[in-house]
Amino acid sequence: MAWFKRDNPPMAKAGEHKVKVPEGLWTKCVSCGETIYTKDIENNLNVCPKCGHHYRVSTKKRIELLIDEGTFTEFDAGMVSVDFLEFKDSKSYQDRIDQALAKGGSKDAIVCGSGKIEGTPVQICVFDFSFMGGSMGSVVGEKITRGIERALEQGTPCIIVSASGGARMQESILSLMQMAKTSAALAKLREAGLPFVSILTDPTTGGVTASFAMLGDINMAEPKALIGFAGPRVIEQTIRQKLPQGFQRSEYLLDHGMVDVIVERSKMKSQLSSILKMLYKAA
């Protein structure tokens, strides 16, 4: 005779009582396919600890990685783009500007300022790819030019860290003019004997590649960064040929003399400092 009745809970149906994993907790690496704890990637400077794939980093983080703590001063932070052509495709250019500004980050696709790299004074311009794909319009061209001019005035090296989809189509010919404008400013810097180091990150394309990004006294690149003018698919469709393996990646450009050195993110500051010490002597 049973002295008690056991209340057995009903069996859970398939799909019920699943433990919810917080979104973004794990990341599947786009290069090696390994599933990695996202914090491990972030703590490794946004580099996959398994295969070394370099994910993009924010402008703020990039400045922290390169510039000595407490030495960075931003210039021209209030400059914003204007829809002077009243351009419209699927949406108006002004709507795109407002949308980008609403993210609360940079006011345009680049942040420029002064600072020190292991004690060496520099002017530095860092692209923000999250602002309209790092596209170069009038504001970007003007801020870069002003940064180069400050380097001339103060007699310091200039560093530009590129991550861009190229010239901004919504500003038409005025965005293309920035290619000549920035290149002319760099010519003056070279005449003055002041170093310009270009750092190419993923991606660096279009009119940015076709102008100042490839004009460095030293062109540095992060591993496997996409660097080129037109995209690989556009080129294949145009020439109707299959492109070589790794075409338009840092390693391919290094082999063909368009990049001087490929540097991992963790070593970029020390390598950059060594180059500046070789090329630059303060007055």
Protein Blocks (a to p, Z undefined) as FASTA:
>chain_A
ZZbdcdddddddehiaiacddehkaccdfklopacdfklmmmnoopafknopacdddfkl
mmmmmpcghiaccehklpccddfkopaffbcfklmmmmmmmnopafbfbdcddddeehia
cddddddfkggohpacfklmmmmmmmmmmmmmnopacddddddebjcfklmmmlmmmmmm
mmmmmmmmmmnopacddddddddehjllmmmmmmcfbdcddehiacdfbdfklmmmmnop
acdehihiaklmmmnopafbdcdfklmmmmmmmmmmmmpccZZ
